[in-house]
Amino acid sequence: MIIRKFKSEDLKDVEEIEREAFKNPYPTSFILGLWILNPNCFYVAEINNKVVGYILGTFDWGNGHIVSLAVKKEFRNLGIGKRLLKTLENYFFSVGCDYIVLEVKVSNRIARLFYYKMGYRDRRLIPNYYEDGEDAILMIKKRPIAKKPLIVSLW
């Protein structure tokens, strides 16, 4: 598996994954618009020259925002989502983001557990966030604090 930046020829595969993963998938124009505005925040996972997952993010007020993360059903639970998330997180933190945020449906227990394992914490409830009226949980991850090396003097 390789993780690489999204290219325009990946769009059909991303749309297919989006439709499979979400009841109300994002429109193509929205996906392309975010990519144009944030070309360094869109990655795909590829196995045998086939896109099997993607992550799309943006910069909001100087912080990272995970907009969408999805993996084809037959490739789930193989660590692909984790690798995609870590790739985008590393990018966000490398350019100075102090926080990364995302929204997740209250009912999406699997996604919430995944994000908890990845270090995200609940920040607040956003009522009626989704088209179907369901609430979202705003989750946040802070930039890890770099540990200073322990210096021991022998004198």
Backbone bond lengths (Angstrom), bond angles and torsions (degrees), N, CA, C in turn:
res aa  C-N    CA-C-N  psi(-1)  N-CA   C-N-CA  omega(-1)  CA-C   N-CA-C  phi
1 M - - - 1.454 - - 1.519 109.34 -
2 I 1.322 114.86 139.83 1.455 119.23 172.86 1.528 108.92 -124.27
3 I 1.323 115.17 148.52 1.451 122.51 172.84 1.524 105.65 -109.72
4 R 1.319 116.89 129.11 1.460 120.87 -179.05 1.522 109.05 -147.02
5 K 1.331 115.25 167.14 1.456 119.62 177.40 1.531 110.54 -67.97
6 F 1.302 114.76 146.81 1.458 123.17 176.37 1.523 109.96 -61.36
7 K 1.332 115.72 142.41 1.467 123.72 172.18 1.527 107.48 -123.99
8 S 1.306 116.94 155.24 1.472 120.29 -176.18 1.525 112.43 -56.57
9 E 1.334 117.18 -32.09 1.474 118.81 179.94 1.533 112.89 -71.05
10 D 1.327 118.01 -7.37 1.469 122.30 176.38 1.527 112.37 -84.84
11 L 1.321 117.24 -7.65 1.459 120.85 -170.46 1.524 113.28 -57.56
12 K 1.302 119.00 -45.42 1.472 121.12 -178.33 1.528 111.20 -60.03
13 D 1.333 116.67 -42.82 1.467 120.16 178.58 1.521 111.08 -65.00
14 V 1.325 117.15 -42.37 1.468 120.70 179.25 1.524 110.14 -63.63
15 E 1.325 117.29 -42.54 1.462 120.18 177.97 1.528 111.12 -61.12
16 E 1.312 116.99 -40.64 1.466 121.21 178.92 1.531 110.71 -62.88
17 I 1.316 116.42 -44.98 1.471 121.00 178.88 1.524 110.01 -64.37
18 E 1.316 116.86 -42.10 1.465 122.45 179.33 1.532 110.38 -59.77
19 R 1.313 116.92 -45.87 1.482 120.79 179.92 1.531 111.43 -65.79
20 E 1.322 116.53 -37.56 1.461 120.44 179.93 1.527 111.53 -68.89
21 A 1.328 116.67 -36.46 1.465 121.39 -171.79 1.525 114.46 -87.32
22 F 1.330 117.29 -28.67 1.464 119.46 -171.07 1.518 112.18 -126.82
23 K 1.328 115.03 138.78 1.462 122.33 178.85 1.532 110.81 -63.08
24 N 1.327 116.78 -38.43 1.468 122.60 178.81 1.528 108.53 -121.55
25 P 1.335 116.99 81.29 1.468 119.43 -176.78 1.529 112.11 -65.77
26 Y 1.336 114.33 153.68 1.462 118.93 176.34 1.521 110.15 -67.93
27 P 1.335 116.95 144.33 1.462 119.70 175.66 1.533 110.85 -67.41
28 T 1.313 115.67 152.49 1.453 121.62 179.62 1.528 111.11 -55.66
29 S 1.311 117.11 -41.29 1.470 120.96 -178.22 1.532 110.97 -61.87
30 F 1.325 117.40 -35.58 1.464 121.38 178.47 1.525 110.28 -67.82
31 I 1.320 116.69 -46.78 1.469 121.66 179.73 1.525 110.24 -59.91
32 L 1.332 116.36 -48.21 1.461 119.94 -179.65 1.526 112.01 -65.68
33 G 1.317 116.55 -38.16 1.468 120.47 178.04 1.512 112.14 -61.34
34 L 1.327 116.61 -44.35 1.471 119.82 178.46 1.522 110.91 -65.09
35 W 1.322 116.46 -38.91 1.469 120.22 178.87 1.534 110.58 -63.69
36 I 1.314 117.06 -43.41 1.468 120.62 179.46 1.524 110.49 -62.36
37 L 1.327 116.73 -41.43 1.465 120.68 -179.11 1.525 112.95 -77.17
38 N 1.337 117.48 -26.92 1.472 122.60 -174.51 1.525 110.26 -136.38
39 P 1.324 119.06 64.05 1.472 120.39 -174.04 1.527 114.11 -64.20
40 N 1.321 117.94 -19.95 1.471 120.75 179.45 1.522 112.79 -90.30
41 C 1.324 116.79 5.14 1.469 121.23 -175.15 1.523 112.68 -117.50
42 F 1.323 117.30 23.73 1.460 121.17 -177.52 1.530 107.25 -135.54
43 Y 1.338 115.44 114.22 1.466 121.96 -177.33 1.521 109.95 -126.58
44 V 1.323 114.83 152.57 1.458 120.76 174.53 1.527 109.20 -125.50
45 A 1.332 114.71 153.79 1.465 122.29 171.47 1.517 106.20 -103.67
46 E 1.323 114.90 133.02 1.457 120.03 -176.14 1.525 109.59 -126.90
47 I 1.330 115.58 133.08 1.465 122.60 174.64 1.526 106.82 -127.90
48 N 1.332 115.80 125.91 1.473 121.06 -179.66 1.530 112.01 50.04
49 N 1.340 114.89 46.90 1.473 122.13 177.59 1.526 114.18 64.21
50 K 1.319 117.70 20.30 1.461 122.25 178.46 1.526 109.05 -124.34
51 V 1.331 116.24 128.58 1.466 121.06 178.12 1.522 108.48 -71.76
52 V 1.335 115.95 124.81 1.465 121.21 -177.56 1.529 112.85 -118.60
53 G 1.333 116.77 -4.44 1.453 120.62 178.88 1.512 109.81 -168.83
54 Y 1.327 115.37 164.62 1.460 119.63 178.84 1.521 109.97 -155.29
55 I 1.324 114.67 161.70 1.461 122.23 171.29 1.517 107.32 -139.78
56 L 1.316 115.20 137.91 1.460 122.11 -177.77 1.518 108.37 -130.48
57 G 1.315 116.13 130.54 1.459 120.50 179.94 1.511 111.91 -138.66
58 T 1.330 115.32 176.88 1.463 122.61 178.16 1.523 108.82 -144.43
59 F 1.318 114.51 169.45 1.464 120.92 167.34 1.513 107.50 -99.56
60 D 1.312 116.65 125.84 1.461 121.87 175.40 1.514 107.99 -124.40
61 W 1.316 116.41 113.55 1.466 122.00 177.46 1.528 112.26 54.07
62 G 1.326 115.95 39.03 1.463 120.46 176.50 1.516 114.55 83.38
63 N 1.303 117.50 3.35 1.461 120.89 178.27 1.521 109.88 -120.69
64 G 1.326 116.31 160.23 1.449 121.02 178.92 1.511 111.40 -80.25
65 H 1.324 115.44 147.62 1.462 121.52 177.85 1.524 107.68 -135.91
66 I 1.326 116.63 118.05 1.460 121.88 174.69 1.526 106.51 -81.28
67 V 1.314 116.43 117.63 1.453 121.12 -178.74 1.529 110.53 -92.06
68 S 1.323 116.90 -43.77 1.460 119.80 -176.91 1.527 110.23 -155.49
69 L 1.311 115.55 139.86 1.463 123.44 175.87 1.524 106.46 -141.81
70 A 1.326 116.30 125.90 1.465 119.67 179.86 1.520 110.31 -152.76
71 V 1.333 114.32 149.34 1.466 122.63 178.27 1.524 107.19 -131.98
72 K 1.334 116.80 139.87 1.464 120.80 176.91 1.529 109.44 -54.37
73 K 1.317 116.16 142.12 1.466 121.61 -174.92 1.523 113.21 -51.80
74 E 1.335 117.14 -45.29 1.467 119.07 -175.47 1.529 113.24 -71.89
75 F 1.349 117.26 -6.62 1.462 120.66 179.88 1.531 112.24 -113.77
76 R 1.318 117.50 10.18 1.465 120.57 -179.60 1.530 110.53 -75.97
77 N 1.320 115.05 159.17 1.468 124.00 179.04 1.521 112.71 64.82
78 L 1.330 116.36 28.71 1.469 121.73 175.97 1.525 111.67 -115.63
79 G 1.337 117.15 5.74 1.458 120.98 -179.46 1.516 114.60 89.06
80 I 1.324 117.61 5.80 1.469 120.70 -177.83 1.527 110.71 -68.33
81 G 1.318 117.22 -46.33 1.464 120.64 178.59 1.519 111.58 -59.65
82 K 1.319 115.65 -41.05 1.465 120.48 178.98 1.526 110.87 -61.88
83 R 1.327 116.89 -44.58 1.471 120.35 -179.81 1.524 111.35 -66.60
84 L 1.320 116.98 -40.11 1.461 119.60 176.70 1.531 110.70 -62.07
85 L 1.330 116.38 -46.85 1.458 120.57 -179.02 1.522 110.90 -62.01
86 K 1.324 117.41 -45.74 1.468 120.44 179.90 1.532 111.16 -61.52
87 T 1.328 117.19 -37.38 1.462 120.78 179.02 1.528 111.10 -61.39
88 L 1.332 116.59 -48.36 1.458 119.14 -179.63 1.527 111.31 -69.76
89 E 1.324 117.02 -39.14 1.471 119.53 176.13 1.529 110.69 -58.26
90 N 1.315 116.74 -46.63 1.468 120.27 -179.91 1.522 110.84 -59.23
91 Y 1.321 116.72 -40.42 1.461 119.49 176.95 1.534 109.95 -62.81
92 F 1.325 117.01 -51.35 1.463 120.17 -178.84 1.532 111.52 -55.66
93 F 1.318 117.14 -48.07 1.455 119.63 -177.48 1.533 111.63 -68.89
94 S 1.330 117.25 -31.09 1.472 120.06 -179.91 1.521 112.31 -69.42
95 V 1.322 117.57 -23.78 1.465 120.11 178.96 1.528 111.76 -100.67
96 G 1.324 117.21 13.38 1.457 121.14 170.30 1.510 117.49 97.81
97 C 1.320 118.73 8.84 1.469 119.26 176.95 1.524 109.91 -65.79
98 D 1.318 115.91 134.65 1.467 120.28 175.75 1.523 111.65 -90.93
99 Y 1.340 116.54 -24.02 1.452 122.04 -177.90 1.524 110.57 -137.92
100 I 1.321 114.54 151.88 1.464 121.56 168.80 1.523 105.84 -125.35
101 V 1.322 115.78 134.28 1.460 120.35 -179.87 1.520 110.07 -123.38
102 L 1.309 115.31 160.86 1.462 122.35 174.60 1.513 108.27 -159.58
103 E 1.323 115.07 160.80 1.453 121.42 174.67 1.522 108.10 -115.78
104 V 1.331 115.26 143.31 1.454 120.52 178.81 1.529 108.25 -142.35
105 K 1.336 115.27 143.50 1.466 119.13 178.96 1.533 109.86 -61.19
106 V 1.312 115.52 139.43 1.461 120.71 177.05 1.523 110.16 -55.24
107 S 1.329 117.46 -38.32 1.461 121.53 -176.42 1.538 113.35 -78.00
108 N 1.310 118.30 -10.27 1.466 120.55 -175.97 1.528 110.09 -85.61
109 R 1.302 114.86 74.72 1.473 122.24 -175.98 1.530 112.20 -60.94
110 I 1.316 117.63 -39.89 1.468 120.75 -178.66 1.520 110.34 -62.82
111 A 1.333 116.96 -46.47 1.471 120.11 179.14 1.521 110.59 -64.81
112 R 1.317 117.25 -42.50 1.470 119.64 -179.38 1.527 111.03 -61.36
113 L 1.332 117.09 -43.92 1.469 119.71 178.68 1.526 111.24 -63.38
114 F 1.326 116.80 -39.49 1.463 121.14 176.80 1.528 109.94 -59.15
115 Y 1.322 117.46 -49.31 1.464 120.27 -178.17 1.525 111.99 -66.76
116 Y 1.331 117.96 -35.83 1.468 119.44 174.89 1.527 110.25 -59.57
117 K 1.338 116.57 -45.37 1.465 120.48 179.13 1.529 111.67 -61.64
118 M 1.322 116.46 -28.25 1.466 121.32 -178.51 1.534 112.08 -89.19
119 G 1.331 116.88 5.89 1.463 120.25 173.85 1.516 116.09 97.81
120 Y 1.318 117.98 7.46 1.466 120.94 178.68 1.524 109.16 -85.45
121 R 1.326 114.98 150.38 1.458 121.37 179.70 1.524 109.19 -130.35
122 D 1.329 116.09 149.92 1.460 121.20 176.59 1.523 109.38 -64.75
123 R 1.321 115.41 134.82 1.469 120.16 177.88 1.522 110.53 -107.66
124 R 1.347 115.32 -50.87 1.467 118.96 178.59 1.521 110.20 -165.52
125 L 1.300 115.01 164.63 1.461 122.49 176.98 1.533 108.51 -90.41
126 I 1.331 116.25 137.87 1.463 121.03 175.60 1.532 106.61 -116.15
127 P 1.330 117.07 104.10 1.471 120.06 -176.94 1.527 112.68 -64.37
128 N 1.343 115.80 143.16 1.469 123.33 173.71 1.526 113.44 51.45
129 Y 1.306 117.96 39.55 1.466 122.12 -175.14 1.526 113.19 -72.44
130 Y 1.311 116.43 -38.71 1.462 120.96 -174.22 1.529 112.02 -92.46
131 E 1.331 115.44 159.92 1.469 122.03 -178.19 1.522 112.73 -53.88
132 D 1.321 116.19 -34.18 1.467 119.65 -178.40 1.529 112.44 -83.75
133 G 1.335 116.70 5.26 1.465 120.98 177.96 1.518 114.72 89.25
134 E 1.336 116.95 -3.09 1.465 119.02 -178.97 1.532 110.56 -71.76
135 D 1.328 114.09 148.28 1.457 121.03 177.05 1.524 110.57 -76.25
136 A 1.318 114.55 155.78 1.464 121.24 174.02 1.516 108.98 -114.93
137 I 1.310 114.60 155.89 1.455 120.56 168.90 1.521 106.37 -107.50
138 L 1.320 115.79 124.97 1.458 120.71 173.48 1.522 106.44 -81.63
139 M 1.325 115.67 122.30 1.462 120.99 179.96 1.524 108.19 -112.20
140 I 1.321 115.71 152.43 1.461 120.65 -175.70 1.524 110.54 -140.18
141 K 1.309 114.73 146.72 1.466 121.15 173.23 1.519 107.26 -132.13
142 K 1.312 115.19 128.27 1.465 120.63 179.16 1.521 109.81 -88.37
143 R 1.321 114.39 151.98 1.456 120.49 175.27 1.524 108.31 -58.39
144 P 1.337 117.08 133.37 1.467 118.65 177.45 1.526 110.31 -64.25
145 I 1.297 115.89 141.80 1.461 120.60 177.38 1.516 107.93 -82.59
146 A 1.330 114.75 123.33 1.467 119.56 179.80 1.519 108.89 -66.96
147 K 1.312 115.50 131.85 1.457 120.22 178.17 1.520 109.08 -81.92
148 K 1.300 114.69 134.22 1.459 119.65 176.99 1.519 108.65 -79.83
149 P 1.307 116.85 140.39 1.469 118.76 179.26 1.520 110.24 -64.42
150 L 1.305 114.67 141.94 1.457 120.86 177.10 1.528 108.23 -78.87
151 I 1.317 115.76 121.53 1.459 120.04 -179.80 1.528 107.01 -107.51
152 V 1.297 114.24 121.79 1.457 120.17 -179.17 1.518 107.80 -112.27
153 S 1.303 115.28 124.63 1.468 120.13 178.98 1.513 109.35 -87.20
154 L 1.302 115.40 132.61 1.461 120.26 177.26 1.524 111.60 -92.92
155 W 1.308 116.90 1.87 1.482 120.12 -178.18 1.486 111.11 -106.27
